[in-house]
Amino acid sequence: MAKLIIDAMGGDNGSRAVVEAIISYLNKKPDTLFTVVGKKEELEDLKDKVTIIDARDVVPMEAGALEVMRMKESSMYKAIALYKEGGYDGVASCGSTGAFLSLATIILKNIPGIKRSALVAPFPTKIKNKYVIVLDAGASNENSPEEMVQFAIMGRYYYQAVYDKAEPSVYLLSNGVEEHKGSPNGQQAYKLLKEKKLPWFKGNIEARYVCNGDADVVVTDGYTGNIFVKSSEGMAKLVGGMTKSIFKKNLFSRLGYLFVRNGVKEMAEMMDYRSTGGALFLGINGNVMKIHGNADSYCFESGIKCLDKLVQGRVTDKIKEALKNE
């Protein structure tokens, strides 16, 4: 049974999407205990189902670390502060990524020994039910080679815990598979990983091969990772829209759709970024889930499901334990 704190404010679709997501999730897992922070009048439908904490302020998307730390009456600050007090297993928000990361880092701190946290984004591959994770997906704009090495280590343990694979394969995202390819920091990270003689480090991988099913963990700096994530989401939407247009073109294409609709539906589900909900701040001393800012109820519920899975898999605890032996 998980005890989760949800910041209901700050998303593009307002509190309604959060309310619908929680109601749907409770219908499937009624033993989950939620504390929801937001404007109480917007959370009325959750009355008697969850604990509601009234908060009137919303953290602006452009808020910096100093500003968000002063906003102690905001839903985001209250959610993180409650989690810090203890008794909860995880916290989630679809508000400002930068503000949420700043609060989590300042209030909860990083796992001892971790230089910087990373956003972990899961992607489907051409192998059914097989995922590859990319980190950092945008927690930072730039990262040192040493931080990228830590991302590789954390990503490996994350994959073991969440996807139950004993020896995940780890790659560096690059513009070529050769050892000398990549950004200056990427090249140095490659050298550091190679010097450690880690059997699970498999070298460089190009962006076009990330989702072919060979890689389990792909490491990059936050700027490059964020561009990869958003480009992939945009391409998935484009392909989905083009596919719909093709089958609506004429009577014959509509008839053809009848024969392939199950396959098209399966492909659409695999490519739908909403199915993963968001990304974990890996390296923070706690289970902190950033859900997509434009999340609808389905996407937000997927984020809750992912956070619950991370809690049950004890991902943060396993990373702490593993780092003691590094």
RATAZI-V63009 format. One record per residue. N is the residue number from 1. RES is the residue in one letter. PSI is psi as a letter, one per 20 degrees, with the letter a starting at -180 (none if undefined). OMEGA is omega in degrees with one decimal (* if undefined). BURIAL is b if it has 16 or more other C-alpha atoms within 10 Angstrom, else e. Layout:
[[N/RES/PSI/OMEGA/BURIAL] [N/RES/PSI/OMEGA/BURIAL]]
This chain:
[[1/M/p/-177.8/e] [2/A/q/174.1/b] [3/K/o/-172.7/b] [4/L/q/175.0/b] [5/I/p/-178.3/b] [6/I/p/170.0/b] [7/D/o/-172.9/b] [8/A/i/-173.8/b] [9/M/r/174.9/b] [10/G/i/-179.8/b] [11/G/q/-178.9/b] [12/D/h/-175.6/e] [13/N/j/175.0/e] [14/G/a/-175.7/b] [15/S/h/-175.4/b] [16/R/g/-179.9/b] [17/A/h/179.7/b] [18/V/g/179.9/b] [19/V/g/-179.7/b] [20/E/h/-179.9/b] [21/A/g/-178.5/b] [22/I/g/178.2/b] [23/I/g/179.1/b] [24/S/g/-178.2/e] [25/Y/h/179.5/b] [26/L/h/176.1/b] [27/N/h/-179.3/e] [28/K/h/-179.7/e] [29/K/m/-174.1/e] [30/P/i/-179.1/e] [31/D/i/177.7/e] [32/T/p/179.9/b] [33/L/o/-178.4/b] [34/F/p/164.5/b] [35/T/p/-174.5/b] [36/V/p/-176.8/b] [37/V/p/-179.8/b] [38/G/a/178.4/b] [39/K/o/-170.5/b] [40/K/h/-179.7/b] [41/E/h/178.3/e] [42/E/i/-177.6/e] [43/L/j/-174.4/b] [44/E/h/-178.3/e] [45/D/i/179.1/e] [46/L/i/-179.5/b] [47/K/p/-178.3/e] [48/D/i/177.4/e] [49/K/h/-177.1/e] [50/V/r/170.5/b] [51/T/p/-177.5/e] [52/I/p/175.7/b] [53/I/o/-177.8/b] [54/D/p/176.1/b] [55/A/p/-172.1/b] [56/R/h/-172.7/e] [57/D/q/176.3/b] [58/V/p/178.6/b] [59/V/p/178.6/b] [60/P/q/-179.6/e] [61/M/h/-176.4/e] [62/E/j/-176.3/e] [63/A/p/176.9/b] [64/G/r/-175.7/b] [65/A/g/-177.9/b] [66/L/g/-179.2/e] [67/E/g/-176.8/e] [68/V/h/177.5/b] [69/M/h/178.0/b] [70/R/i/-175.4/e] [71/M/m/-174.7/b] [72/K/i/177.0/e] [73/E/j/179.1/e] [74/S/q/180.0/b] [75/S/h/-178.7/b] [76/M/g/179.6/b] [77/Y/g/-178.2/b] [78/K/h/-179.7/b] [79/A/g/179.8/b] [80/I/g/-179.3/b] [81/A/g/177.8/b] [82/L/g/178.6/e] [83/Y/h/179.3/b] [84/K/h/-178.9/b] [85/E/h/176.8/e] [86/G/r/178.9/e] [87/G/i/179.6/e] [88/Y/q/-176.9/b] [89/D/h/-177.8/b] [90/G/r/-179.9/b] [91/V/q/-178.2/b] [92/A/q/177.7/b] [93/S/q/172.5/b] [94/C/j/177.6/b] [95/G/a/-177.0/b] [96/S/p/-179.6/b] [97/T/g/-178.6/b] [98/G/g/-180.0/b] [99/A/g/-178.7/b] [100/F/g/177.9/b] [101/L/g/179.7/b] [102/S/g/179.7/b] [103/L/g/-178.5/b] [104/A/g/-178.2/b] [105/T/g/-177.3/b] [106/I/g/-174.5/e] [107/I/g/-175.7/b] [108/L/h/-177.7/b] [109/K/r/174.5/b] [110/N/r/171.3/b] [111/I/p/-179.8/b] [112/P/p/179.4/e] [113/G/i/-179.8/e] [114/I/p/-177.8/b] [115/K/g/-177.4/e] [116/R/q/179.9/b] [117/S/r/-179.0/b] [118/A/q/172.4/b] [119/L/p/-179.3/b] [120/V/o/-179.3/b] [121/A/p/177.1/b] [122/P/q/177.8/b] [123/F/q/173.7/b] [124/P/q/175.4/b] [125/T/r/179.8/b] [126/K/i/175.6/e] [127/I/p/-175.5/e] [128/K/p/179.3/e] [129/N/j/177.3/e] [130/K/p/-178.2/b] [131/Y/q/170.5/b] [132/V/q/178.8/b] [133/I/q/179.1/b] [134/V/p/176.3/b] [135/L/q/1.9/b] [136/D/p/-178.8/b] [137/A/j/175.4/b] [138/G/j/177.3/b] [139/A/h/179.6/b] [140/S/r/176.3/b] [141/N/h/178.0/e] [142/E/q/-178.4/b] [143/N/q/178.9/b] [144/S/r/176.4/e] [145/P/h/180.0/b] [146/E/h/178.0/e] [147/E/h/179.3/b] [148/M/h/175.2/b] [149/V/g/177.7/b] [150/Q/h/176.7/b] [151/F/g/-179.8/b] [152/A/g/-179.2/b] [153/I/g/179.8/b] [154/M/g/-179.8/b] [155/G/h/179.1/b] [156/R/g/-178.9/b] [157/Y/h/174.9/b] [158/Y/g/-177.2/b] [159/Y/h/177.8/b] [160/Q/g/-175.5/b] [161/A/g/-173.6/b] [162/V/h/-174.5/b] [163/Y/j/171.8/e] [164/D/l/176.7/e] [165/K/p/-172.8/e] [166/A/g/-177.1/e] [167/E/n/178.2/e] [168/P/q/176.6/b] [169/S/p/-174.8/b] [170/V/p/179.8/b] [171/Y/r/170.0/b] [172/L/p/177.2/b] [173/L/p/-174.5/b] [174/S/r/177.7/b] [175/N/j/177.4/e] [176/G/q/-176.2/e] [177/V/i/-177.9/e] [178/E/q/-175.7/e] [179/E/h/-176.4/e] [180/H/i/-179.3/e] [181/K/r/177.9/e] [182/G/r/176.3/b] [183/S/r/177.5/e] [184/P/g/178.6/e] [185/N/h/178.0/b] [186/G/g/177.8/b] [187/Q/g/179.5/b] [188/Q/h/176.8/b] [189/A/g/176.8/b] [190/Y/g/-179.0/b] [191/K/g/-179.0/b] [192/L/g/179.7/e] [193/L/h/179.8/b] [194/K/h/179.8/e] [195/E/h/179.5/e] [196/K/i/179.4/e] [197/K/l/-179.6/e] [198/L/o/-176.3/e] [199/P/h/-178.0/e] [200/W/i/175.9/e] [201/F/p/-171.9/b] [202/K/j/177.1/b] [203/G/b/-178.3/b] [204/N/q/174.5/b] [205/I/p/176.8/b] [206/E/q/-175.8/e] [207/A/h/-176.9/e] [208/R/i/-179.0/e] [209/Y/j/-176.6/e] [210/V/h/-174.8/b] [211/C/k/-179.9/b] [212/N/i/174.9/e] [213/G/i/-178.9/e] [214/D/g/-176.9/b] [215/A/q/173.0/b] [216/D/g/-178.7/b] [217/V/p/177.0/b] [218/V/p/-174.3/b] [219/V/p/176.5/b] [220/T/r/174.1/b] [221/D/r/-173.5/b] [222/G/h/-179.3/b] [223/Y/g/179.9/b] [224/T/g/-179.3/b] [225/G/h/-179.7/b] [226/N/g/176.7/b] [227/I/g/178.6/e] [228/F/g/-178.5/b] [229/V/g/-175.5/b] [230/K/h/176.4/e] [231/S/g/-179.7/e] [232/S/g/178.2/b] [233/E/g/179.1/b] [234/G/g/179.2/e] [235/M/h/179.1/e] [236/A/g/177.8/b] [237/K/g/-179.8/b] [238/L/g/-179.7/e] [239/V/g/179.2/e] [240/G/g/179.6/b] [241/G/g/179.3/e] [242/M/h/179.3/e] [243/T/g/178.6/e] [244/K/g/-179.0/e] [245/S/h/-179.1/e] [246/I/g/-176.4/e] [247/F/i/178.5/b] [248/K/j/-171.8/e] [249/K/g/-179.7/e] [250/N/a/-177.2/e] [251/L/g/-176.8/e] [252/F/h/178.6/e] [253/S/h/176.9/e] [254/R/g/177.7/e] [255/L/h/178.7/e] [256/G/h/-179.4/e] [257/Y/h/-178.7/b] [258/L/h/-177.1/e] [259/F/h/-174.5/e] [260/V/j/-172.1/e] [261/R/h/179.2/e] [262/N/g/178.0/e] [263/G/g/179.0/e] [264/V/g/179.2/e] [265/K/g/179.1/e] [266/E/g/178.6/e] [267/M/g/-179.7/e] [268/A/g/179.2/b] [269/E/h/179.9/e] [270/M/h/-175.3/b] [271/M/i/-177.1/b] [272/D/o/-178.8/b] [273/Y/h/-179.0/b] [274/R/i/-176.2/b] [275/S/i/177.7/b] [276/T/i/171.8/b] [277/G/g/-176.3/b] [278/G/b/-174.5/b] [279/A/q/177.6/b] [280/L/q/169.6/b] [281/F/n/-176.8/b] [282/L/p/-177.4/b] [283/G/h/173.2/b] [284/I/q/-179.1/b] [285/N/m/-179.2/b] [286/G/r/178.7/b] [287/N/n/-173.8/b] [288/V/o/-175.5/b] [289/M/p/173.7/b] [290/K/o/179.5/b] [291/I/q/-177.0/b] [292/H/p/-179.4/b] [293/G/h/179.7/b] [294/N/k/-175.6/b] [295/A/p/167.4/b] [296/D/a/-174.9/b] [297/S/h/179.6/b] [298/Y/g/-179.6/b] [299/C/g/-179.7/b] [300/F/h/177.5/b] [301/E/h/176.5/b] [302/S/h/177.6/b] [303/G/g/177.3/b] [304/I/g/179.5/b] [305/K/g/179.9/b] [306/C/g/178.7/b] [307/L/g/178.3/b] [308/D/g/179.8/b] [309/K/h/178.6/e] [310/L/h/178.0/b] [311/V/g/-178.1/b] [312/Q/h/179.7/e] [313/G/i/178.9/b] [314/R/l/-175.1/b] [315/V/g/-178.6/b] [316/T/g/179.7/b] [317/D/h/-179.2/e] [318/K/h/176.9/e] [319/I/g/177.0/b] [320/K/g/-178.8/b] [321/E/g/-177.3/e] [322/A/h/-177.1/e] [323/L/h/178.3/b] [324/K/h/-177.5/e] [325/N/i/179.9/e] [326/E/none/*/e]]
